[in-house]
């Protein structure tokens, strides 16, 4: 990678890490978030980087090792485990190798093991499950192709961002408008926060009373129980 590309990658990462995944999801119209059970298993969940994609044969780790030897620094390795949750595709040693290679994180639609070691390592690891069973190393897989992960299609080069709330995927060709919208939403969010600290009710700020009245006129009558004060 050239020095200019490396600097551009670092700048984009820094800009994305200024936003929560929740805000990025809002900026994408509530699209782009992986399934709720793609859990962060590390003490450090913050990551952002272009995706390097990998589809493995069910319960087989051969291509995981190959991908780790080829994945450029600054990337997020995204693995399609084909729905297998009773065999681990990742563990302590792969976490160490990924961190030392300079990867930003890994997202696995599958299972991992060595959870305690992964948590201590602080390298961002997201996966669906934890299980002690190890995978085999017999079959080839596919790298650098569109894959399914966490309920989304992930293409090579898409930006993958993770934090305590989960993982979002931003298409590479849609990165600029998403960041622009996220910056606008962040300013609005900060403004609302200031008004709340001054004592203003959230429902008033967001005009929920007006919305409820309008919905009532339209025939929408919600089930409500007013709490006794």
C-alpha positions in Angstrom: 0.0 0.0 0.0 1.3 3.5 -0.9 1.9 6.1 1.8 -1.0 8.2 0.4 -3.4 5.3 0.5 -2.3 4.5 4.1 -2.9 8.0 5.2 -6.3 8.2 3.5 -7.3 4.9 5.2 -6.2 6.2 8.6 -8.1 9.5 8.2 -11.3 7.7 7.1 -11.0 5.3 10.1 -10.5 8.2 12.5 -13.6 10.0 11.1 -15.7 6.9 11.3 -14.7 6.1 14.9 -16.0 9.5 15.9 -19.5 8.1 15.3 -21.3 5.4 17.3 -22.6 2.5 15.2 -26.1 3.6 16.3 -25.6 6.9 14.7 -24.2 5.3 11.5 -27.3 3.0 11.4 -29.5 6.1 11.7 -27.5 7.8 8.9 -28.2 4.7 6.7 -31.9 4.8 7.4 -31.8 2.0 9.9 -30.1 -0.3 7.4 -26.6 -1.6 7.5 -26.6 -3.1 11.0 -25.7 -6.8 11.4 -27.9 -9.2 13.4 -28.3 -8.5 17.1 -26.5 -11.7 18.1 -23.2 -10.7 16.5 -21.6 -10.1 19.9 -18.4 -8.3 20.7 -16.3 -10.8 22.7 -13.3 -8.5 23.5 -12.8 -5.9 26.1 -12.2 -3.5 23.2 -15.1 -3.3 20.7 -14.1 -0.2 18.7 -12.9 -0.9 15.2 -13.2 0.4 11.6 -11.7 -0.7 8.4 -12.3 -1.9 4.9 -13.5 -5.5 4.7 -11.4 -8.4 3.6 -14.0 -11.2 3.0 -13.7 -14.9 3.5 -16.1 -17.8 3.0 -14.9 -21.0 4.7 -16.0 -24.6 4.3 -18.3 -25.5 7.2 -16.3 -26.0 10.4 -12.9 -25.7 8.7 -10.2 -23.2 9.6 -7.7 -23.9 6.8 -8.6 -20.7 4.9 -8.7 -18.6 8.1 -5.0 -19.2 8.5 -4.4 -18.4 4.8 -6.4 -15.2 5.1 -4.4 -14.1 8.1 -1.2 -14.4 6.1 -2.6 -12.3 3.2 -4.8 -9.7 4.9 -3.3 -6.2 4.7 -2.9 -4.1 7.9 -5.7 -1.7 8.6 -8.4 -4.1 7.4 -11.3 -5.9 9.1 -11.5 -9.7 8.3 -15.1 -10.7 7.8 -15.8 -14.4 7.8 -18.9 -16.3 6.5 -18.9 -19.5 8.6 -21.9 -20.9 6.7 -24.1 -21.0 9.9 -22.0 -23.5 11.9 -22.1 -22.6 15.6 -20.9 -25.8 17.2 -17.3 -25.6 15.9 -14.9 -22.6 16.5 -13.3 -20.9 13.5 -11.2 -18.5 15.7 -9.4 -18.5 19.0 -6.5 -17.2 21.1 -3.7 -17.8 18.5 -5.6 -16.3 15.5 -6.4 -13.3 17.7 -2.8 -12.8 18.5 -1.8 -13.2 14.8 -4.4 -10.7 13.6 -3.4 -8.1 16.2 0.3 -8.4 15.3 -0.4 -8.2 11.6 -2.1 -4.9 12.2 -5.7 -5.8 11.4 -8.4 -3.6 13.0 -10.8 -6.5 13.9 -12.6 -9.6 12.9 -16.2 -10.4 12.4 -17.3 -14.0 12.3 -20.7 -15.4 11.3 -19.9 -18.4 13.4 -18.3 -19.4 16.7 -15.0 -18.8 18.5 -13.2 -20.3 21.5 -10.6 -19.2 24.1 -13.0 -16.4 25.1 -11.1 -15.4 28.2 -7.9 -15.0 26.2 -9.7 -13.0 23.5 -11.2 -10.7 26.1 -7.8 -10.0 27.6 -6.1 -9.4 24.2 -8.4 -6.4 23.5 -8.3 -7.1 19.8 -11.9 -6.5 18.5 -13.6 -9.9 17.9 -17.3 -10.2 16.9 -19.0 -13.5 16.6 -22.3 -15.3 17.0 -21.3 -17.9 19.6 -18.6 -19.3 21.9 -17.8 -23.1 21.9 -14.8 -25.2 22.9 -14.8 -27.4 19.8 -12.0 -26.8 17.3 -12.4 -26.7 13.5 -10.6 -29.0 11.1 -8.1 -27.9 8.4 -8.9 -29.8 5.2 -10.9 -27.7 2.8 -10.4 -24.7 0.6 -12.6 -21.6 0.9 -13.1 -18.4 -1.1 -11.5 -15.1 -0.4 -12.3 -11.6 -1.8 -15.8 -12.3 -2.8 -19.3 -11.0 -1.7 -20.3 -13.0 1.4 -23.2 -13.2 3.9 -22.3 -12.2 7.4 -24.6 -11.2 10.2 -27.6 -11.0 8.0 -26.0 -8.7 5.5 -24.2 -9.0 2.2 -20.6 -7.8 2.7 -18.5 -6.9 -0.3 -14.7 -6.6 -0.4 -13.8 -3.0 0.5 -17.0 -2.2 2.3 -16.3 -0.3 5.5 -17.0 -2.3 8.7 -17.5 -0.4 11.9 -18.0 -2.0 15.4 -18.5 -0.9 18.9 -20.4 -2.1 22.0 -23.8 -1.9 20.2 -22.8 -4.1 17.3 -21.5 -4.0 13.8 -22.5 -1.8 10.8 -21.4 -2.2 7.2 -21.2 0.8 4.9 -20.9 0.2 1.1 -17.7 1.6 -0.2 -19.4 3.7 -2.8 -21.8 5.2 -0.2 -19.2 6.1 2.5 -19.1 9.9 1.9 -22.9 10.5 2.1 -23.2 8.3 5.2 -20.4 10.2 7.0 -22.0 13.5 6.0 -25.4 12.5 7.3 -23.9 11.1 10.5 -22.1 14.4 11.2 -25.4 16.2 10.8 -27.2 13.8 13.1 -24.4 14.1 15.7 -24.8 17.9 15.8 -28.6 17.4 16.3 -28.0 14.8 19.0 -25.6 17.1 20.9 -28.1 20.0 20.7 -30.8 17.8 22.1 -28.5 16.7 24.9 -27.8 20.3 25.8 -31.5 21.0 26.0 -32.2 18.0 28.2 -29.4 19.1 30.6 -31.2 22.5 30.8 -34.3 20.8 32.1 -36.4 20.5 28.9 -38.5 17.3 28.5 -37.4 14.9 25.7 -41.0 14.6 24.5 -41.2 18.3 24.1 -37.9 18.6 22.2 -39.0 15.9 19.8 -42.5 17.2 19.6 -44.0 13.8 20.6 -47.1 15.5 22.1 -47.9 17.1 18.7 -47.3 13.7 17.0 -49.6 11.9 19.4 -52.4 14.5 18.9 -52.0 14.2 15.1 -52.1 10.4 15.3 -55.2 10.5 17.5 -57.0 12.7 15.0 -56.1 10.2 12.3 -57.8 7.4 14.3 -54.6 6.0 15.9 -55.6 5.4 19.5 -52.7 3.9 21.4 -53.1 1.9 24.6 -51.9 4.2 27.3 -51.9 4.1 31.1 -50.9 7.3 32.9 -48.8 6.5 36.0 -50.0 8.0 39.2 -47.7 10.8 40.5 
